[in-house]
Amino acid sequence: MIKSLVVTLPHNLGKTEAIRRLTSGLASAAIQFGPFLKIDEETWRGDQLSFRVMALRQQVAGTIEVGEENVRLEVVLPWILATLAFRAKSLIQQQGTLLLEKK
């Protein structure tokens, strides 16, 4: 069973600042969660990031679309990680909101 996890995060930073924060935040996440998360591919095309990561030894792919007022993350999860999707969604919302707060 494959499941998509979709998280939408509102922000009032504008696209450019949101992209800058996401880029630095993803780099920090790779360091912080190194033993559990390995980034295999990151490709920015304008305001959309396509990525592939290895999370808990499972391949995960997704996209992040950055708009002027929100960020939309969609991740395709293998069945084993889909069982943890609820916890992952709340963690992504919490960390994403902190990253995108206006400072």
Disulfide bonds with the S-S distance in Angstrom:
none
